[in-house]
């Protein structure tokens, strides 16, 4: 039966890095039968890469398979003319008829991940047919596909909650009852995903040795890091004893969520995080620190710190990147994150699209220069954050001397200046590398200035840009050329894993040296004092870090800042059950149509978001629920 099945769902991968051509080969067109696909090693390898091809595009805010984490929440806002499927979710327009970014069946910006799972099953059921492979290589390929199968199930779980598990494909002559699949309880889903990851880990290489041909393929370090993320997600409030879903059950009456939280899940998650951290560190993964490439310039400590922050994302395959996705690179997102008219010598250049805009509440989440929230810093006047200030040379590496800006942009932490572009903010790089020069690029965004609302599609609606995503060696050329230093999207960085471990350890045991060790390592790279020093000396709540609840708030804030603009915030807010509070706050920005500073720096409401309990789990397409009587819809839909 398997030999006569038609192979469906071949997805052609685009060639994005020439060094990885072999990795990107797929099964050729018009290959029809399973026995042909597994006739030789080379044809089986093409099927292996087809299994990879369903990977969501982490570095894409929109488009087929794009990461909804960018614009489905509140981290990035768009111009009205750039509305996308995921942005419809942010604006409260999700629907049950042809849902936006449908990863259950594909469509409206989503990929059919169940088709991806089915192709993974085809591979696992037939790889033993290949006659000319060494056993160790065959086992490695099996492990990679088990990982991908687990990963696709995890993506669905994170979006939809309890899901049907496709342990194996049904035969083509299965009767109607057999294909009426049930959603399985959350804990069952998590256990199955973890089992697949455990099985895969045994036969995966610790890390890639043949980097030219294989970077981007799954390793044991990636596997253990994903396992840590899965278990932290399972221990988090959305999935761990969520009382909002009391009574949510399948047609057989079996509850799909446990009614009471299980604190033991945090112990399990902390153990998994520790194992992942220990393996990664033993393999040489480490937090990235920038090593200057232009020895003729004696860069300031300020610039060096901010370049360490930016390049942890933008320098491809640096020592911090545990998992980079070569099928999701950064060319477009960099153009969309770069202000127009940044280089006055190229002010007519139209290739910097300039339309990804962080709202003011994201701007406010970054710490003060003392490493605590601006609402807590006893030396930072939060009530006067919209007042005007004209900086002198004391802030010349971050703010244009003599250029009036808002106090909100003044005396902030290094990640603020590394991550954000804004009116009057210095934009280091782009061909100008001497940070002592008075000729560094800076953003000018008020009405009539180069980065202002000139083109209805290509401007920032808030007055801010995610500079963190833009490689400092990009070059804005003549005409409409923009030479971009592309990089594979960093799906997993060591900093993110460190903060997962700190979170799990705090939930399991409360604050302690193991918690402080990893969060402080991330803060040190960001040029900040330790949590203890910062809160003790500058916070209006100096003892916050000494309690589990206080440390929980600190760790969550640290994670939102460190991983800002990497497509993680939306998922974290959901798993913490913080989205109903945070995503009901208005989206605001500066009054970008004004010419003078006093009028420009006024907070303007762009949109009033609404998020209800039902929005934590996405709807399953109505036609799916109608055609499968065992498939219950998510609550509220």
N, C-alpha and C positions, 0 to 999 in steps of 0.2 A: 504494500500500500504506500509506504513512504517513498518507494522508488518512482511511483507514478504521480506523486503530488506535484502540483504546480508551484514553483517558487514565486512568491509575490513580494512586493514591497522593496524591490531593489532600489536603493537610494544612492545616487552617485555623489561621492564626496568631491568637493572642489579642492583643487591643488592650491594650498596657501603657503606652504613652505617648501621650496624646491629641495631642501635637504632631506625631505621626508617623502619623496615621490613614491617609494616602494610601499610605505605605510598607507598611502592614499589610493593604491590600486583597489578596484572593486571587481566583482564578477562582470564579465562582458555582457553586453546586450544579447538577447535571443538565446541565452542559456535557459533551458526549460525544465530539466528534471534533476531530482535530487542526486541520482547516481552520477550524473555528469559533474555536478558541483563538487562532489567529494571523490572524483576519480583520481585526482593527483594532489600533491601538496600545494601546488601553485593555485589551483582552482579553489581548494579549501581555504587557502589564505585570503583569497578575495572574499569569500563568504565571511570569514572572520572580520574583515574590515567593514563589511556591510553591517554586521552587528554593532560595530562602533558608530556607524553613521547616524544612528538615532539619538546620539548625545545631544541634549539641548545646547543651544548656542549661548554659553554663559556671558560672552562679551558683547551680546547684541541686545539693545533695549527693546527691539521689536523685530518684526519679520517672522517668517516661518521658523518655529523652534526657538525664538528669542527668549531671553531670561525675563520673566515677568517681574522679578525682584527689583528691576530698575525703576519702572514707572507704574506698577500696579499699586504702590503704596504712596509715600509722600516724600521720597528722597530726591526725586528729579521731577520737575514740572516742565511741560512742553508748551509751545505756542499753539493756538487753536488750529492753525493750518497743518500741524504735525501730529494730529490725533492718531493714536495707534490702538490696536486691539487691547493690549494690556492697560493702556491709559484709560480705556472705558471702564475697567474695573476700579481704578482709583477714583473715578468720577461717579461711582455707584451705579453703573449701567450693566453690570453682569446679568445674564439672563439664562433661563433654562432651555429655551429654543435656540439651538446653535450657539452654545456658550462661547464667550471670548477666550482666546488662548486655550483651546480644548486639547489637552494632552491625553485625554481618555480615548478619543477616536481620531484626533487630528482635525485641524481646520481653525480658521480665524486666528492664525498666528501660533497654533500649537502643532506638535508632532504626535502621531499615533504611537504612543509608547507601548501599547499592548501589541501592536504589530512588531515593534522592536523585540519585545519579550518572546513573541512567537518565533521570530527568526533566530533568537538565541536558543530556543528549544530545538529548532531544526538542526542547528549546528551541534548541540550536545548529543542529540539522538543519532547523528550520522557521522561524526568525526572518526569513529573507529573504522569506517569503511576505507579510509585513505591508506593505501598500501605502502607508500614510500616515505614514511615519516619516522624519525627517531622518537622513542617513547617519551623522553624528557620534554621534547618540543611539543608533542601532542598534549602532554599534561599541562604545559604552560598555556597553550591556547585554550584548553578547557577551563583553566582557572580564570583567564581573562574574560571569557564569555559568562562564567558564573558570576563574576564581579559585575559585569554589565547588566545581567539579568537582575541582580540585587539592586543595582543603582536605579534602574528604571522603575522597579517596584517602589523604591524609596521616594523617588520624585512623585509618583502617584499618591503614595501615602501622605506625603507632606501637603499635597494640594487637596486631596479628597477625603482624607481620613481612612477609615476601614475600606479595604478594596478586595475584589476577587484576586486570589493568588493563582497564577498560571504555572503550576508545578511542572506540567507537561502538556503538549498539544493534544487536542482531541482528535481521534481518527476522523477522516472525512465522511464516514458513514454513521457518525454518532447521531442518536435520535434527539428529538427536540428537548426532552427533559435533561439530557446530559449537557446541553449547551446553555441551560438556564442557570448560570453561575450565581452563587451567593457571595455577598460581601462577608469577609471574615473579620473577627474581632481585632482591634488594634494590636493587642499583645501577641496574637497569633501571627499577624503580619510582620511585626518587629522580629519575632523569633525566627521566622522563615528567612527574612533578609539577613539576619546575623548568621544563621547557619550557612547560607550560601557564601558569605564573606569569609567565614572560618574555613570552609572547604577550599575556597580559592587561595587563601593565604599560603597554604602548604606548598603550592607549586608555582607561586609567582616569584620572579627575581626580586631581591631586596631593592634594587634600583637599576636603571637602564645603564648598560655598559656600552652598547653600540649606539651612541647618541645620534650619529648622522642618520641612521636608518630608523630608529625606534623611539625617539623622544615623543612623549605623549601617550605611549602605551602604558598599561596598568602594571604597577609594581606592588610589592608587599607593603611598602610605606604608604602608598595611596590607599590600599585595602584597609589597613589598620586605622588610618586617619578617617576614612569614611565610616568604619564601624564605630569609632568614637563619636562621630557626629550623629549617627543613627541612634545610638543609645542615649546621648544627651537629649536629642529630640524626644525620644520615648519617655524620658524622665521628666520632661518639662510640662508645665501646667496644662497646655492644650491637650496632651495625650495621656497624662498621668492623673487619673481620677477626676475627670472634668464633669462637675455636677450639672453643667448646662446640657449634657447629653444623657442625663438620666432618662431611661425609657426608650432611648434610641436603640432599636433592635431589628434583627432580620425577620423575615416572615415566619420563621420558626420560633420566634420569641427570645432568641439568644441575644443578650446584651452585646453591643459592639464596642462599648467603653466600660471600663471598670468604674464603679461608683465612687470609690475612695482612693485617694493617692497612696502610692506605695513608696515610702522613703528609701527602701532598699534599691530601687532603680537608680538612684544617684550613686550608691556605692558601686554598682555594676558599671555605670557610666564612667566614674572616676578611674576605676581600674583599667577600662579600655583606653581612656585618654592617656593614662600613664604609660601603658604599653606602647601606644603609638608615638608618644613623645620620646621615650627611651630608644625605640628603634630609629626614629628619624635622626636623633642626635648622634647615635652610634654610627650612622651612615654619612655624617658630615653636614647634614642640614643645619643651618644656623641663621639667626637674624641678620639681614643684609645691612651692611654699612658701606656707604659710597666711598670708593677710591678714586680721587680726581684723575680725570683723563687728560687734563690740560696742565702739564707741570709748570708752564710758564706763569700760571696764575696762582697766587697765594690766597686761596679762598677763605672766607671768614668761617668761624665755627657755625654761625647761623645758616649760611648756605650749605655747608657740609651736612648739617643735621637735616635740613629740609630736602636735600638731594637723597639722603638715605631713605627718607619717607617716600618720596616720589618714585625712586628707582626700585624700591622693593616690589612695586607693581610693574614698572615700565621697562626694567632691564630683563630681557628674556633669559629664561633658564638660570636666573641667579640662585644663590645657595639657599634662599628661603623658600623657593617655589617647590612644593611637594608634588603638585599636579598642575601641569599646564596643558591647555587644550588647543592643539594646533588646528583644529577645525573651527575654532572660534577666535579669530585674531582681532586686532584693535584698530585697524585702519579707519573704519568709518566712525567709531566712537571717539577717536582722537579728533577727527575733523569736527565732530559735533560738540566737542568740549573746548574748542579753541575759539576765543573771541575774534570777531572780524576786525580788521584794521589794526591788529596788534603791532605790526611793524609799520611805522609811518612811511618808510620807503616803499612799501607795497600796499598802501592803503586801498588801492582799487582791486586787490585780490578778493575773489568771491568764493574761494575753495574752502575757507574755514567756515563751517556751517553754523557753529555758534549757538545751537538751540537747545542744549541740555542745561537746565536751570535749577540749582538747589534752592529751595525756599528758605525764608528767614529762620524758621524754626530749626532747620538743619544747621544753619550758620551759628545759631545760638547754642547748639549742643556741644560745640567744641569748648575746651577749657579756657580759663584765663592763663596768663603767662606763669601763674603759680601752680598750674596743674590741678585745679579744682573747678567745678562748675561756676559760671559767672554769676549765678544766683546765690552762690554760697561764699564766694571769695569776699572776705571782710574788707579788702583793700580796693575792690572793683565796684564802681557805682552802677549797678544794673539799671536803676531808674533813669539814668541819664545816657543810656546806651545809644539813643538816637540823636544826641547832641552832636554838633559839628566840632571837629578838631583838625588842626593843620599841623601835621608832624614835621619835625626838623630832621636833621641828619642822624639822630639817635636811632631811628627806625629805617634807615635807608635801604637795608637789604630786603625789607618787606613792604614799605610804603614809600611812594614818591615824595621826597622832601618838598614842602611848600604846596602840596596838592591837598585840598580840603576833602575830608572824608568823614564818615560817621564814627563816633566813639566805639561802636560795636566792632569795628575793624582794628581797634587799637589795643595793645597790651594783651594779645591772645597767644595761645601756645603755638609751638612750631608746626604742628599738624594743620592748624588753621591756615597758615600762610603757604604750606606745602600743598594742601588739598584744594584751596579755593583761589580762583581769580575773581577780581572785583574792581570797581571803579577806583583808580588810584593805587591799586596793588601792583607790586613789582612782579614781572613774569620772567624769571631767570631762564637763560638759554636761548634757543632759537637763533643760534649763530653769535650770540653775545655772551661771552663766558667769563669776562673779568668783572667780578661783582663789586670791585672798587670803582668801576667806571660810572660816570654820570649819564652814560648812554644806554643803560639797561632798559629793556622794553617794559612798558606798564600799560594797564588797561585804562581806557577812557571811554565811558559808557553813557554819559548824559546825552540828552537830545542834541543832535547835530554832530556828535563826536563819532569816531570810526566804529565803535562797538555798539552803537545805539540802535534804535528801532528804525532801520533804513529799509530793510527787506522784510516783508511780512512773514517769511518762513524762517529766516536765519538771524535770530537774536535771542537774548536771554530775557524771559519774561520777569525774572526776579532781580536781575542785576548781578548774579553770581554765576560762575562756571566751575566745573569739576576739574581743576588744573591737574590734580593728582594723576589723572588718566593719560596725560599728554607727555610724551617723551621729550626731554629737554633738548635733544639733538634734531628735532624736526626743523625743517627749513621752509619758510614762506617765500616762495619764489616770485618771479615776474609773471605777469599774466594771471592765470588762474591755477598755477602749480603750487602744490603743497606736498613736499617730500616728507613722508612719514616713516619713522623708524618703527616698523610693525613688531608686535610681540604676541606670543600665544597668551590667551587669557589665563591668569593664575587662578584656577578653581580653588586650590587649597594653598595657603601660605602657613609657614610655621607659626607666625604671630597669631593667626586665627586658632590654630591647634592649642597653643599655649593658653589662650583665653578660654577655650572650651574646657581645658583641664582645670584652670583656676575656678571656673564656674561650678563644675561638677564637684570638685573637692570642697568648695565652700558649702555647697548644698548638702554634701555627705557628712562633713565634720565641722563646719564652721571655719572662721578665719584662723589662719595659722601660717607657719613659715612656708609650707608648700604652696599655699595660695598666693602669698606675697611674692614668692620667688619668681613666679611666671608672669604675673601682671606687672611687676616692677621691671622685669627684663624688657617687656614691650615699651613701658614708659621711659626707660633709660634710653632706648634707641630713639625715642621721640623727643629727647632733650628735657625730660621732666624729672622732678624729684620723686622719691618713693611715695607710695600711698601714705605711709605713716607720717613722713615728713610734711607732705603737702597738706594733709588734713589737720594734723596737729598745729601747724604754724599759720595756716591761712583760711581754713574753713570755719564757718559759723556753726558747724556741727563737728567739732574736732574728734569726737569719739565714734563717729559713724563706722569707721573701718573695724571696730572691735566687736561688732555684732554680726551675726549671719545676715540679718535683714539689711543692715547698712552696707555690708560688703557686697551683697547681691546687687544693690543699686549701683555701687561703684563699678563692679565688673561689667554689668550690662551697659553702662554708659561708656566704659572703656572699649567695649567691643563695637558699639555703634560708631565711635570715633575712629578707631583703628581700621575698621573695614568699610568706612564710608565710601560710597560710590562704587563698590565692588559687587552690588546686587545681593547683599546679604541682609540688609536691614529689614526688609519686608518679611522675610522668613523668620527672623529672630523675634520681631514684634508679635507675630502670630503664635509661635510656640510658647512665648512667655505669657500669652493672653494679655498683652499690653496694647494690642491694636485698637480695641474698642475705645480706649482712652486717647491714644496718640493720633489715630486716624480720624478722629472727630474734631480735631483742631483745624482752624482755617489755614489754607495755603496763602502765604503773604510774601511780598517782595517790595522792593523800592518802587517809587513812582517814576518809572523809567522814561516817561514821555516829557520829563521836565528838564530844562536847560541849566538852572542854577542849583547849587548844592543844597540850599535850604529847602527847595521844593522837591528835589530828587530824593533826598534822604527822609522821606516820609513813608511809614509802613502802609502798604496798600493791600487790601484783600483781593486775591485773585480767584479764590474758589473756597466754598464752605464744604468740606468733605463730610461724608456720612458713612459710618461703618457700624453694622449691627452684629449681633451674635451669629447670625446665619452666615456672615461673610468669612468666618474663620475656615469653613470648609466650602470648597467650590461646588457648584451644582453639576450633576451628571446630566448630559443631554436628555431632554424629555423623550425623544424617540427611543433612546436606549432603555429607559425605565418602562416605557410602554411595551416594548418588544420582549422584555425579560421580566416576568412576573416575580422573580426572586430578588430583583435588584431594587432595593428601597432607596428612595431619594434622600439626600442630606436634609436635616431639619431646617425649616424655614423656606425651603425652595419648592 
